[in-house]
């Protein structure tokens, strides 16, 4: 009799455990739960990406400072040196749109901008 009671209790406990486990898994696979999990993963990825970008930026600033110090770029320019004046743009004439090509005895006029 004790044996039967033991196995009945063990079977009931296994059934309750399995039912609870299956219900939790079903709850995790609902569309709302899946959407929430995806949103949480996206937020975590965004935070990691932001941290990575901040680390890269800090490394860039540090390396630029090292290079500036090594090349002497942090020193002020000499006072006797003058900056060059502003540059003027060259005036460009109108570009020809029609071109004439001569082949032996024929002259062909065409527009380079027309569709072919």
Beta strands, then each sheet from edge to edge (+ up, - down):
strand 1: 98-103
strand 2: 106-111
sheet 1: 1+ 2-
end
